[in-house]
Amino acid sequence: MMKSGRNFAEKRAREIYWKSIADNRDDEIRKKLCGEVCQRNILEKYSGQP
């Protein structure tokens, strides 16, 4: 009984760990995309184009 409980806890911890890595990767992609869009908006704003 103890063994299955420990295995479940390890499996759950591993799922949380991998999910956090995936979330971090998503955040990096989102920041990158936002950065490109923001830079484009600033360039358009200062170059005088609508």
Residue frames as qw, qx, qy, qz and C-alpha x, y, z in Angstrom:
[[0.000, 0.885, 0.465, 0.000, 0.00, 0.00, 0.00],
 [0.304, -0.793, 0.107, 0.518, 2.81, 2.41, 0.88],
 [0.447, -0.137, 0.582, 0.665, 4.61, 1.65, -2.37],
 [0.241, 0.600, 0.638, 0.418, 1.65, 2.46, -4.62],
 [0.147, -0.935, -0.265, 0.183, 1.09, 5.71, -2.69],
 [0.393, -0.619, 0.312, 0.605, 4.70, 6.73, -3.22],
 [0.399, 0.147, 0.670, 0.608, 4.57, 5.85, -6.91],
 [0.118, 0.813, 0.544, 0.171, 1.42, 7.93, -7.30],
 [0.248, -0.898, -0.031, 0.362, 3.10, 10.89, -5.58],
 [0.439, -0.355, 0.504, 0.654, 6.17, 10.54, -7.80],
 [0.326, 0.433, 0.688, 0.482, 4.02, 10.34, -10.92],
 [0.019, -0.918, -0.395, 0.021, 2.03, 13.40, -9.86],
 [0.348, -0.766, 0.172, 0.513, 5.21, 15.36, -9.10],
 [0.440, -0.068, 0.619, 0.647, 6.62, 14.40, -12.49],
 [0.223, 0.686, 0.619, 0.311, 3.42, 15.59, -14.24],
 [0.154, -0.950, -0.174, 0.210, 3.58, 18.92, -12.41],
 [0.464, -0.532, 0.376, 0.600, 7.29, 19.24, -13.24],
 [0.386, 0.179, 0.661, 0.619, 6.80, 18.64, -16.97],
 [0.094, 0.835, 0.523, 0.145, 3.74, 20.90, -17.04],
 [0.261, -0.875, 0.000, 0.407, 5.77, 23.72, -15.47],
 [0.425, -0.272, 0.535, 0.677, 8.47, 23.28, -18.13],
 [0.264, 0.499, 0.687, 0.457, 5.82, 23.38, -20.88],
 [0.076, -0.923, -0.365, 0.098, 4.26, 26.49, -19.30],
 [0.363, -0.689, 0.215, 0.589, 7.65, 28.21, -19.15],
 [0.383, 0.035, 0.645, 0.660, 8.26, 27.41, -22.79],
 [0.129, 0.738, 0.613, 0.252, 4.83, 28.83, -23.69],
 [0.220, -0.902, -0.147, 0.342, 5.64, 32.00, -21.73],
 [0.404, -0.428, 0.423, 0.689, 8.93, 32.41, -23.61],
 [0.288, 0.342, 0.697, 0.560, 7.17, 31.99, -26.97],
 [0.026, -0.865, -0.500, -0.027, 4.46, 34.44, -25.91],
 [0.315, -0.789, 0.058, 0.524, 7.07, 37.00, -24.79],
 [0.402, -0.147, 0.573, 0.699, 8.95, 36.58, -28.06],
 [0.177, 0.571, 0.678, 0.428, 5.80, 37.07, -30.14],
 [0.159, -0.914, -0.337, 0.163, 4.69, 40.02, -28.02],
 [0.410, -0.592, 0.227, 0.656, 8.15, 41.56, -28.33],
 [0.329, 0.119, 0.627, 0.696, 8.05, 41.31, -32.13],
 [0.025, 0.750, 0.605, 0.267, 4.55, 42.79, -32.30],
 [0.298, -0.868, -0.180, 0.355, 5.42, 45.60, -29.87],
 [0.414, -0.383, 0.370, 0.738, 8.60, 46.45, -31.82],
 [0.243, 0.380, 0.664, 0.597, 6.64, 46.53, -35.07],
 [0.102, -0.866, -0.487, -0.039, 4.04, 48.85, -33.53],
 [0.369, -0.758, 0.035, 0.537, 6.76, 51.19, -32.23],
 [0.395, -0.107, 0.528, 0.744, 8.53, 51.24, -35.62],
 [0.130, 0.602, 0.646, 0.451, 5.29, 52.05, -37.43],
 [0.234, -0.883, -0.355, 0.200, 4.47, 54.74, -34.87],
 [0.349, -0.721, 0.171, 0.573, 7.82, 56.51, -35.22],
 [0.397, 0.006, 0.609, 0.686, 8.26, 56.05, -38.97],
 [0.262, 0.312, -0.016, -0.913, 5.10, 58.06, -39.61],
 [0.338, -0.061, -0.787, -0.513, 3.23, 55.24, -41.31],
 [0.653, -0.276, 0.102, -0.698, -0.32, 54.48, -40.12]]
